[in-house]
Amino acid sequence: MSEGFGQSNYCWDVQSRNGTLFALMSAAFGPWEKNRASIYRREPGGVWQQTAALPVDMVNPMRLHVQPSGTVYACNKPIVRSLDNGDTWEVLQTDLPDNTTFQWLS
């Protein structure tokens, strides 16, 4: 199941869209160890493959959100977005305060 993750061994978040799984991973050994993040995706019946590299270093805490349209967001600060399932990424200019944190909403 974990084939394709390389050195990434810590899973921050997993999201699903139409059977495709997206995983936000890093090579950290726990939630408070900082390490560059990568996003992987797995098509139904396929293997995990890394998406394009994120345009910024992202460290903990991090979140992932996949919309039904296929738009993928990853955030801590800054927020990055992909409109093509992770083939390309862009940094969103948000002007969020430095102490911004992201949490799950029910």
DRENDO-931881 format. One line per field, with one value per residue (C-alpha): residue number from 1; chain; y, z, x. Coordinates in Angstrom, 3 decimals, decimal comma. Each point is the difference from the previous one (the first is absolute). Layout:
% residues N
nr c(NUM / ...)
kette c(A / ...)
c2 c(Y / ...)
c3 c(Z / ...)
c1 c(X / ...)
//
This chain:
% residues 106
nr c(1 / 2 / 3 / 4 / 5 / 6 / 7 / 8 / 9 / 10 / 11 / 12 / 13 / 14 / 15 / 16 / 17 / 18 / 19 / 20 / 21 / 22 / 23 / 24 / 25 / 26 / 27 / 28 / 29 / 30 / 31 / 32 / 33 / 34 / 35 / 36 / 37 / 38 / 39 / 40 / 41 / 42 / 43 / 44 / 45 / 46 / 47 / 48 / 49 / 50 / 51 / 52 / 53 / 54 / 55 / 56 / 57 / 58 / 59 / 60 / 61 / 62 / 63 / 64 / 65 / 66 / 67 / 68 / 69 / 70 / 71 / 72 / 73 / 74 / 75 / 76 / 77 / 78 / 79 / 80 / 81 / 82 / 83 / 84 / 85 / 86 / 87 / 88 / 89 / 90 / 91 / 92 / 93 / 94 / 95 / 96 / 97 / 98 / 99 / 100 / 101 / 102 / 103 / 104 / 105 / 106)
kette c(A / A / A / A / A / A / A / A / A / A / A / A / A / A / A / A / A / A / A / A / A / A / A / A / A / A / A / A / A / A / A / A / A / A / A / A / A / A / A / A / A / A / A / A / A / A / A / A / A / A / A / A / A / A / A / A / A / A / A / A / A / A / A / A / A / A / A / A / A / A / A / A / A / A / A / A / A / A / A / A / A / A / A / A / A / A / A / A / A / A / A / A / A / A / A / A / A / A / A / A / A / A / A / A / A / A)
c2 c(0,000 / 2,474 / -0,710 / 3,251 / 2,222 / -0,068 / 1,607 / 1,362 / -1,867 / 2,419 / 0,523 / 3,387 / -0,457 / -2,208 / 1,072 / -1,797 / 1,200 / -2,348 / -2,945 / 1,841 / 0,341 / 2,959 / -0,201 / 2,873 / -1,592 / 0,955 / -1,743 / 1,160 / -2,500 / 1,820 / 3,047 / 2,430 / -0,907 / 2,367 / -1,552 / 0,948 / -1,281 / -1,755 / -0,955 / -3,404 / -1,331 / -3,477 / -0,663 / -2,939 / -3,214 / 1,949 / 0,680 / 3,095 / 2,652 / 3,327 / 3,051 / 2,955 / 1,512 / 2,640 / 3,522 / 0,731 / -1,903 / -1,059 / -1,161 / -0,969 / 0,311 / -0,656 / -0,754 / -1,256 / 0,646 / -1,461 / 1,534 / -1,942 / 2,096 / -1,488 / 3,128 / -0,959 / 2,294 / -0,537 / 2,428 / 1,077 / 3,370 / 0,690 / -1,747 / -1,714 / -1,081 / -2,366 / 0,203 / -3,186 / -2,723 / 0,958 / 0,230 / 3,691 / 2,146 / 3,714 / 1,993 / 1,943 / 3,492 / 0,151 / 2,596 / -2,284 / 0,975 / -1,882 / -1,743 / -1,534 / -3,677 / -2,382 / -2,454 / -2,500 / 1,312 / -2,395)
c3 c(0,000 / 0,747 / -3,140 / -1,747 / 3,088 / -0,042 / 3,192 / 0,977 / 3,071 / 1,856 / -1,263 / 0,785 / -1,861 / -2,540 / -2,213 / -2,671 / -3,170 / -2,361 / 1,134 / -0,326 / 3,282 / 0,848 / 2,892 / 1,568 / 1,212 / 1,410 / 1,218 / 3,570 / 2,837 / 1,796 / -0,073 / 1,486 / -2,119 / -2,937 / -3,378 / -3,580 / -1,109 / -3,209 / -1,405 / -1,512 / -1,888 / -0,815 / -2,746 / 0,543 / -0,472 / -0,412 / 2,120 / 1,988 / -2,093 / 1,124 / -1,488 / -1,244 / 2,685 / 2,164 / -0,815 / 3,664 / 3,002 / 2,088 / 3,562 / 2,807 / 0,685 / -3,475 / -1,522 / -3,366 / -1,685 / -3,284 / -1,538 / -2,197 / -2,961 / 0,378 / 1,497 / 2,725 / 2,845 / 2,459 / 2,795 / 3,081 / -1,129 / -2,861 / -1,720 / -3,303 / -2,626 / -2,950 / -2,650 / -1,735 / 2,677 / 1,080 / -3,381 / 0,702 / 3,142 / 0,731 / 3,200 / 0,989 / 1,365 / 3,095 / 2,334 / 2,941 / 3,329 / 1,029 / 2,859 / -2,272 / 0,674 / -1,965 / 1,614 / -1,222 / -0,148 / 0,619)
c1 c(0,000 / 2,807 / 2,041 / 0,864 / 0,376 / 3,826 / 1,349 / -3,426 / -1,137 / -2,285 / -3,533 / -1,537 / -3,253 / -1,801 / -2,902 / -2,016 / -1,718 / -1,814 / 2,122 / 3,324 / 1,872 / 2,228 / 2,481 / 1,950 / 3,234 / 3,395 / 3,138 / -0,671 / -0,227 / -2,809 / -2,282 / 2,519 / 3,012 / 0,412 / 0,650 / -0,876 / -3,404 / -1,006 / -3,381 / -0,681 / -3,000 / -1,249 / -2,529 / -2,398 / 1,995 / 3,255 / 3,065 / 0,936 / 1,761 / 1,389 / -1,699 / 2,031 / 2,222 / -1,662 / 1,243 / 0,855 / 1,304 / -2,962 / 0,498 / -2,344 / -2,867 / -1,362 / -3,380 / -1,217 / -3,353 / -1,233 / -3,107 / -2,460 / 1,229 / 3,493 / 1,538 / 2,477 / 1,084 / 2,834 / 0,598 / 1,758 / 1,354 / -0,042 / -2,887 / 0,787 / -2,517 / -0,044 / -2,714 / 1,210 / 0,187 / 3,513 / 1,702 / 0,764 / -0,232 / -0,362 / 0,404 / -3,130 / 0,507 / -2,212 / 1,567 / -0,788 / 1,577 / 3,156 / -1,821 / -2,667 / -0,739 / -2,220 / -2,385 / -2,570 / -3,544 / -2,852)
//
